[in-house]
Amino acid sequence: MSFFTRKKQQNSSDASLVLASLGGDRDAFCIIVARYQSLLCSVAYSSVGDVKHSEDIAQETFVEAWKKLETLQDPEKLKSWLCGILRFKVSRYRRKAASQPIEGAEDITEGEDHEAGQIGLEESAIREQEQALLWQTLEQIPANYREPLVLFYREHHSVAHVASALDLSEEVVKQRLSRGRKLLEKAMVTFVEDTLAKSAPSLAFTTSVIAAINLASPPVQAATLGAGAAKAGSLLKWTGLVTLLAAFSGVISAFFGVRAGLAQSRTQRERRSVIVLTSLFFIFAIIFVAGMFGFKHLAAQHIVSPTLLAVISQLWVLGFVFSYLWLTMYLLQKTRNLRAQERIFNPDAFTHPADSPSAKQREFKSNASLFGVPLFHFRFGTPEKNDGPVVGWVAGGDRAYGLLFAWGGIAVAPISVGIVAVGGLSIGAVGIGVLGIGTVGIGFVGFGAAALGYKAYASMSAMGWESAFSGGFSIAKDAAIGSYAFAQQVNNEQAADIVQLALFGQGYLWLLGTIAALVIVPAAWHSREVRRRMKR
């Protein structure tokens, strides 16, 4: 994240920072920690009376908040939500301390030994005596006076800050501070002020929290941002599920494709070609995904500028698209040429009637047609040198053009499924359409591991004209939400409204089921028919 973006986030509202954090932005959550660490440490201290334990409790609170950020229903109430978590942990700590006094004593001793190794036994002992004396004084004051007093001296004597932190009016804070001071013994006033000022949490506290949340999984569901606000985490979960399902659907579909390819093969060279070409598709996909994860890691570690990596990631996406287009065309051409060669050099492998180029088993074309186009047209045998594309209302083959539905290596139809799919609803390794879904989804609306479109939604990289959303790089003209986002509106309520994440609601479950069916069912049916028809 650039210095400019970081400075801008520091002035952002709680809701904006929550939304950014839900997108996986740890820098945004770091700002939340810096904003509320003093409040939480002070409230904890005013309850437990020990600086070390109060900071431990506050740190645990921030870590738990990071893990459970999706449960926050109203980000505008972030402060009270954090305090609620803190008070629960304070209550649990006090119950445990009361029931296990010996363990508590051992913990303090261990803390003393650790601290003594850093600042010396004598200085450690003096400091602990000061803290003990301080707490003996503060413990005599009721909590409703003690909390404002602790905050006041830790927050540079600011009544306004204390009032804001405790959601009280400045007049009430002044009254409680006045009453609190009177309750302190006069001889201890100066001592209390100085010691409290020295015990405020330092930058080391923030560093500890961020180190802890880096080991934890980021939040995966969004908080409700109110009327007109989007549920970003829900879509983050959605895109993760889409990617996972697409990956498994692709693997299953590829398995059936390999079975069909081997059933169509008649020579050792053809069988070896099926395995090699299928492996190339997997290798290209693995390289693409590994590269995208690598770019995000480099950005997270600040090894390379996120802006530069965002540009490189889009070039990487385009490289994958063109490589798959080339590989698909190469596959289709290679298969035809190899079959023609094998018929010349290994004629004995093609003596079965089913292997004749004119064999009925190789294709199915329905007698029924509409507007001169067969209702169904499928190819089951290995395509020959002079075979044209498969055309029908519902079509399936190496090159399939459907007026309604198409499935194949290259599929073109209003609803298309293939390695490269083009149409209205297109699902493939590269899906190009009005709604493009795939490893790379390209269209008016694009979904996938990477997406390009007017509106782009992806798990790793999204580039949209109007809006983009992803768990990694998001680039758009108007609005972007993501760990590394670039647009006019970035990771805020305005961006969420433009991205329109809430538009999908619970419909993603239906869409996931449809995707699975469209990818797996045709592949399984085609594989079964190939093996049945081309059996020798």
N, C-alpha and C positions, 0 to 999 in steps of 0.2 A: 504494500500500500504506500502511495506517495505521501510526502510530507503535507502537501496541500489537502489531500483527501483525509489524512489523519486529523489535521487541524479543523477541517470542516465537521468531521464526526464528533469532535470534542464539544461542539456547540449544538449537536443534534438532540432531539427530544428522546425521552426514554423509549417511546414506541419505535422510533427509527432505529435506535441501537438494538432493541430486541429483535426487530425484523432482520437487521443485518446479521445478528448473531445466529438466528435461526437458519440463515443461508450458509452458515459455517464460518462466518467472519470472526476470528478470535480477537482481532484488533478492536472490533466494536465492543466485545465483551470486556476487554481490558479497560476500555473507557468507563464501562459500568462499574468495574471493580474500583477504579480510581475515584469515581464519583461518590461511591457509598461506603468505602472501606472504613473511613473514620467514624461514620455513623454506626456501623455494625460493631466495630471494635469497642466503641464507647458504650453502646447499649449492653454488650456482653460483659464488659468490665464492670459496669455498675451493678451487675447481677452476681458475678462470680468472684470479683475482687482480686483477680490475678491477671497481670498483663499477658503473660505467655499463654495461659489457657484461654483467655478471651480472644486473642488473635488466632489461636488454633480453631476455636469454635467459629469465628467469623470466616476463616479460610474454608472450613468444611461447608459453611453455608453457601459461599460462592461456588464451590465445586458442585454441590448438589443442585444449585440453581442452574448451572450450565447444563447439567445432565437432564434436568426436568423442566427446561424452559418452555417445552411444548404445553405444559399444564397451566401456564399463566394465561388466564382468560382475558385480562385487560392490561396490556402493556403500560398504560398510563398509571397503573397502580403498582408498578415495579417495586418502588421503595417499600410500600407496606407489605408486599408479598415477600420481599427479602427479610424484612423484620419478623414476619410470621415464622419463616423457616428458622431464623436465628433464635427466637424465643422458645421454639420447640426443642432445639438442640440444647439451649441453656437449661431448660427444665429437665431434660434427660441427663445432662451432665451433673446437675445438682442431686438428682435422685441416686445416680450411680456413686457420687462422692459420699453421700450420706450412708449408703449401704456398704461401701467398701473403703472405710477410712484408711486402712493399712496400705491398700494399693495406691490410694491417692498420695500417701506420704512417700511411697517408693517412687512414684512418678516425679514428685517435686525434687527428690534427691537426685534422680537421674538428670533432671533438667539442670540442677545446680552443678552437677559434675560436668555436664556438657558446656555450660556457660563459663564455669571456672577455667576450663581449658582454653577459652578464648580471651577472657579479660582479666584473668588472675583471681586467685582465691580471695584475696583481701577485698578487692573492688566488688567482686560478686557478693560477698557477704554483706557489705555496706549497702549495696543496692537492694538486696532482698529485705534488709531491715527497714529501709526507707519505704518499700512497697507495703510491707506488713503494717507499719505504723500508719501509712496513708489509708489503708483499707480499714484499719481499726477505727479511724475517724469517720470515713465515709459511710461505713456500715451502720452507723447510728442514725443516719438520715434516711427518711422514707424514700422509696424508689422514685416517686413522682417529682421529688425535689433533687434527688441524686443524679438522675439522667440529664436534666438540663445543665446542672453544674459541671458534670464531667465533659459534656459536649462544649460548653462555653469556653472552658480553659484549653480544650484541645483545638478548637476552631478559631483561635486568634481573637477571643473576646467579642465574637459577633453574635448579637442577639438575633439579627435577621436570619443568620444561617441556622441557628438552633431552632428558631420558630419554623423554618421551612423543613428541617430534618424531622422534627417531631410532629409536624402538622398542627401547630399551635399558633395562636396570635402572638404578636410581639409583646403585647400587654401582659398576657398570661405568662410568657417566658420571663419577663422582668419581675413579675410578682413571685414566681417560684425561685428565681435566682436570689432575690432579696431574702426570702424566707430561708433558703438553703444556706446562705452565708451566715445568717444569724444562728443557725443550728450548729455551725462549725465552731469549735473552740477557737477563741481569738488567737491563741498562741500558734495554731496550726494553719491559719489561713494562707500565709505566704508560702509555707512548705508545701501545702496541697497544690497551690497554683503552679509552682515550679516543677513538681514531680509529675503532675498530669501533663504538662507541656512536653516533658521529655519522653513520656510513655506513648505518645501518639504513634500510630503505625507509619512505618517508613516505606520507601520504594521497595525494600526487600520483601515486604508483605505482598505487594502487587506481583512481584516476580514469582513468589511462591505459588500464588493462586494460578497464574498463567501457566506455570510449569505443571501444575496439577491437572488443569483442564486440557492441556495438550496430550495427556495420557488418557483422557476420557473421550468417549464418542460424542460428537456434536449433537445438539438437539435435532430431532427429525420431524417434529410437528410444529405448526405455527400456532401462536396465540391468536385469539379472536381480537381483531383490531377495531371492532365496532362497525356501525353501519358504513358501508362503502369500502371497508378495508378488506384485504385479501388474506386467505389462509395459506400463507407461503409454505409452511412446514408440511401441510397436507400434500401440496404439489411436489415438494421435495421428496416425500415418501412415494408419491405417485410415480415420479420420474425414475426413482430407484427401482421400483417394482417393474416398470416398463422395461428398463434396461435388463434386469434380471430375467424377466420372462422372455424378452426378445433373444437373450443369449441362449437360454435353454431351448426355446423354440427353434432357434437356428441350428443348435447342435442336433436336436432330434430330427429336424428336417434334413440336415446334411447326412445323418446316419441312413435315413431312408433313401436319399439320393445316391449314396455309395452303394447300397444294396441293389438299387435299380441299375446303376452303371455297371456293376459287376455282372448282373444277370444279362445285360445287353452285350457284354464283351464276349468275343469269340476266340481271341488269341492272347498270348502272354503279354504282348506289347500293349494291347488295348486295356487289359486289366491293370498293368503297371501305370499306364497313362491316367486311368481313373483315380488311382491312389495318389499319384504325384500332384495332379491338378487340384484335387480336393484339399490336399495338404497345403498347397500354396494359398488357397483362400483362407484357411485357418491361420497360417503364418502371417499373412498380411493383416488380418484382423487383430491378432495378438500384438504385433508391432505397433499398430495404430493405438490400441488401448494403453499399452505400456508407455508409449510416448506421451499421451495425454496426462496420465498419472505423473509422469516424470516432470512435465511442465508445471503442474500444480505444486509438486513438491519443491521445485526450485523457487517458485514464487513464495511459498510459505516460509521457506528458509531465508528469504531475501538474498539469495545467491545471484539471481538475475532480476532485472526490473520487471515487475508484473506487466507493465505496459508493453514492453518488448515481447514477453512471453505470450501475451494475448494475441499479438500479431502473428507470431510464429505458430501458435496453436491453430489459427484459422488457415494458414498455409498448409499445415499438417492435415487438416480436415480435407482441403481441396486435393491434396496429394493422395489421400486415401480414396476419394471419389474417383479420380482419374485412373488410379491403379486398378480399382475394381472394374471400371468400365473396360479398360484394356484387357484385364485378365478374363473377363466374361467373353469378350469378342474372340480372344485367343482360344479359349476353351471350345467355343462352338466351331471355329475354323479348324482347330487341331483335331477334334473328334471326326469331322467329315473327311479331312485329308487322310487321317490314319486309317479309317475304314476303307477308303478307296485303295490305299496302298496294300492293306492286308488282303483285300479281295484279289489283288494281282499276285502277290508273293505267297499267300497261304490259301489258295482256293479250296483246299480240302476242309478248311474250317467252316465253310459256308455252304455245305451240301444239304443241310436240313431245309425242308420246305419253308419253315418260319423265317429263314435267313434270306430269302429271296427279296429283292427290293420291292417287288409288287405283292408280297404276301399280305393277306388281309389281317393277319395277327399284328402287323406293325402299326396299324392305325385303326381308329374307330371314328366314323363320321355318320352321324344320325341321318336317316332318310328325311325326317321332319326338318323343315327349314322355315325361316321367317324373313321375308324380303330378300329371298335368294341366298341367305346365309344359314348354314346348318346350325341347329340348336346346340349340338355338341360336336366337338372335334378334338380328338386326343391322339398323340403319337406315343407309341410304347417302344418301338425299336430304335436302335442307334440311327441318328439322321445320316442319310446318304448324301453324296456330293451334290446332287441336283435337287434335293428336297427343298421346297419352299417353306415359309412359315405356316404354322397351324392357325386357322382362322375359324371362328364360330362365335355364337352368342356366349357360350362357355367353352373356353379353349385351354388346352394344356400340352406343353411340349417344350423343346429346347428354345424355340422362338414362338411365343403364343400371343395372338392378337384377338382379343375378345370384345364383342359389343357390350357385354355385361360383366363377365368375369374372365380373368386369365391367370394361369399359373405356369411358371417355367423359369428357364435361365434368364431370358429377357421376356418380360410380361408387360403388355400394353392393353389397358382396359379401364373402364370406369372404376372397377375394383380389381386391383392387380396385386399379385404376390409373386416375388421372384428374387433372384440374385440382384438383378436390376429391375425395379418395378416402376412403371410410369402410368399415371392416370389420375382419377379423382381421389379415391382412397388407395394409397400405394404403400405396400409393406414389403421391405426387402433389406438386404445388406445396404443398398442405396435405394431409398424410397423417394421418388420424385412425383409430386402431385399437388392437388389442392390441399390435401392433408397427407403429408409425407411422413412415414414412420419407418425407422430402421436404425442400423448402426449409425448411419447418417441420414437424417430426415430432411428433405428439401421440399419447400412448398410455400403456399400462402401461410399455412400453419405447419411448422416442422417439429417433430418429436423424435427423440432418440438419445443415444449416447452423445451424439453431436447433432446440432440442428442449424439449418439455415432457412430463413424465411421472413415474411412480413412480421409474423410473430413466431418466435423460436423458443422452445422449451426442451431442455436437455439435462442430462446428469453431469456431463463433463464440460461441454462447451456449446454455447448458444450465440449465434449472431443474427439479429433481426433488424429489419428496417425500422419498425415502430418500437418493438419491445423484445426483450430477451430475458430468460430466466434459466439459471443452471446452478449446480453445486460447485462449479469451477469458474471458468471465464464466461462473462456475459457482456456482449457488446451490442449497442443499439443506438439509434439516433435520439429517441425520446426517453425511454425508460429501461433500466436494467436492474436485475436483482441477482446477486451471486457473491461468491467469496471474493472475486476480483471483477468488479463491474465498472463499465464505462458507458456513460450516457448523460443526457441533460439532467435526468432525475435518477438518483442511485440509492438503492436500499432505503427508501423512505415510503411514507404512506402514498404520496403521489405516484411513485413508481409502481407500487402494488396495485393501485387503481387502474393504471394504464395497462399493466401486464394482464390484469383480469384473471388472476389465478382462481378466484372463487367461482368463476364461470363453470368449472367442470364439476364441482360438488362431489357427489358420490358416484357420478357416472363413470368414473375411471374403472370401476370393477367390471362393468359391462364391457367397456372397451378392451380391457385386458383379456377377458374371455373370448371376445371376437377375434383379437389378434392371434391368440393361441390356436383357435379353431382354423382360421384362414391359413396359417402357416403350416400346421402339423397335419391336419386332415387331408388336404390334397396330396402332400408328400407321401403319406402312408398309403393312401389309395392308389396312387400312381405306381409306387414300388410294388404293391401286391399285384396289380394288373400286369406290370412288366414281367414279373416272375411267373405269373400264370400263363400269359400269352406266349412268352418267348422261351418257355421251358423246352429243353431238348430231350 
